[in-house]
Each structure stands twice: as C-alpha cells, then as structure tokens.
Amino acid sequence: MDWRTPAAFLALTALTGCAKHYVYQNTAWDMDEKKFTIARPLSRVLPGGSGDRFWSEPTVIDSLKATATYRLGPEGLQSVTVVFEPVQTGKELYLDHYRRVKVLLSEKYGAPEVEGADLAVRVQKLRSFQVPEHQTRSVFRSPLARIELTCGGECDGTSVGNSIMITYEKPRPRTEGL
C-alpha cells in the first residue's frame, strides 16, 4: 500500500472536521455558552429571569442598524432574532427598508417559501381580501434554518413593536403545527 493513501485519507478527514455549518454569524444550533462566547465575543448577556439566557449585540445589515439577540437554552443555541432599529422616516421609506431586507434574504435563501400576504388570501378562501405584504410574514428555508421576516403593526418604525424583524429557528417539518 502506498503511503500517500492513508495520508490523503487523514487530510480529508481533518478538512471535513473543519467544515462548519453556521446558522447566523458563525454560530450553530445547540452551540453551548462557552463556544458561543468565543464565537461572539462582543455579545453581552441580558439581565433577567431563569431558564434560557439571552445574549445581545449591535449589528448593521445593508447600512440599517439592528440588534441581534441569541437565545441559549440548556441544549445550547435555540434561536436568533434580529430587530432593526426604528428609523424616524415616513412610512413609505420604512417599507422600502422592509423590502430591501426581503430582497437580501431572497438573494441568500431564494424566494420565500411562504409569502404571508398570499397565505392570508388563501386562508380567507373566496374573499377578495388582500393583506399588505408588510403585515404578514414571509418564511424562507435553508437546510440549516427556518427564517421568518416580519414587520409588526403598521411597519412604520414608530416603536420596537413596529420594527422589521428576522427570526432564525431550527428547521422543522413543514407540517408541524397543522
């Protein structure tokens, strides 16, 4: 047996061990708190209750300021939520921000699997009722995550409740919750 065969196998094994499947900003599902703090050294733990711990850090996405919040439970990283800071602009400009974020997610993950406005129309059956795109959710899927884009309330940036938000969760079966 040639000495290069075992060496090539060992090199290939080492390289596959280095491959990471990151969900968001070099974090992975079920990552424990120790690994998380190494991966996200700028995150700070949020004060509060028992159970899951929340870590937060400022971020910028396509020139829009946001806060990323990571939820770590007993099993490690469970979800990531990105909330864009409310911007004091007119509603139409704020909706443009929402559409920019939606385009970025579409470029990265493909077209939304579920368009919230379309789903709302289907649920209403025969009514010719059209829900504005920003008042419902768009769901994207990747092999590693279920990504949901929402914009609460009037989507006008007047408060955190009316902000653009992206939520990353572990993948789940398409029929879960039916």
N, C-alpha and C positions, 0 to 999 in steps of 0.2 A: 504494500500500500504506500502510495506517495505521501510524503509529509505535508504537502500542500492541502490535501483534502481535509484532514482534521483542523488545520489552521483556518481554512476558509469557513468551515462549519462554526468554529468558535467565534470568528469575526462576525459572521452573520447573526449568530445568537446574541452577541453583545449589542449589535446595532438594533435588532428588533426590541431588545430590552430598553433602549434609549428612546424609542418612539413613544411620544406622549399623545394622549387623546384629550386635549384640553377643551373644556366647555366654554369658559369665558376668562380671558386674561390670565393664562397659564394656571388655571385651577381645574380640578377634575372632581367628578362626583365621588362622594364618600371620602374625600381627602380629609385627613384628621387635622386638628387645630395646629399641631406643631408644623406639619408640612404646609398648611395654609399660611401661617405667619412667615415662613421662609419664602413662599411664592409671592405673597402680597405684603411686603414689609411696611408699606405706607398705610395699610388699613389699621383702623383703630376700633377696638371693641366698644360697642354702645352699652351704656349702663342699663341695667334693668333686670327684671324678673328671673325666674328659674327656667330650667329647660333649655331650649335652643338658645344659642348665643349669636348675636348679630354683629358683624364687622362692617365698617363703612369706610369709604374713601372717595374723594372727589375725582372726577374724570371729565374728559372733553371728547365728544364724538361729533365729528364734522363741524367743528367750531361752536357746538352747543354744549354749555356746561351742564353737568349731571352729577348725581351721586350714585355710586354702585354700592349696594348692600348685599352682603353674603350671609346666608343663614346656615349655621353649622349646628347639627343635632348630634345625638350620641353616635350615630353612624358616620359623621363627617359632613361634608358639604351637601346641602339639600336643595338650595335654590339660590339664584342671583336675581336681584331686581335693580334695574337702572331707572332712576327717576330724573327726568330733565328739569332743570330749574325753571320755574315760571318766568317768562320774559314779558316785560311790560310793553306789549305791542298790540296792534289791532288784531282782531280775531282772524282775519284772512291771512295775515302774515304768520300767525301762530299755526294755523292749519297748514301753511306751506312748510313749517318746521316738521310737523307731523308727517307730511308726505315725503320730505327728504329722508326722514328716518325709515319710513316704509320702503323707499327705494333702496336705501343702503342694505336693509335686511333682505330684500328681494335679490339684490346683487350677490349677497353672500350665501343665501339659503334657497334661492329660487322663488317662484311665485308663491304667495300664501296658499296653504292647503285649504284653509277656510277663510273666506272673506266675510267678516262679520255682517256687513250690510246684506250680502246675498243670503246668508243663513237666516237673518231676521225675516227676509221676504219669504223664504221657503217655509218657515215656521208659521207665518201668517196665512199660509195656503192660498186662497183665492183673492185675498185683499190686494189691492194695488197700492200698497203702502211701502214707501221707500225710506229706509233709515239712513241718515247721513253716515258716510264711511267712518268718521271720527267718533261716532257714538257707539260703535260696536268694536269687537276685537278682530284682529287678523292673527291667524295661527300659522306659524312656519314650523317645519320639522327638519331635523337633521338626524343622522344616525346617533348622535350623542345627546340631543336635547329637543325639547318642545319649547318653542319660543312664541310668546304672545305679546303683541303690540296693542296697547290700549291708550285712550286719551279720555280721561274722566270728565264728567259734567258737560260743560259747554266747550271744552277743549280750547279755552281762551287764555290760559296761563294766569288767571286771577288768583289762584291758590294751588297748593300742592295737590288737592283733590281734582283739579282741572288740568293736571300736567300729563305730558306724554310719558308713558312708562313701558319698559320692556321687561318681561319676566322670563327667565330661563329655568326650566324644570327638567327633571329626569324624563327620558322618553317613557311613554306609557301606551298601552294598547289603544287603538283608535276607537274601540267600542267601550272603553272604560267610562263609567258614569251614565251609560244608557239604561 
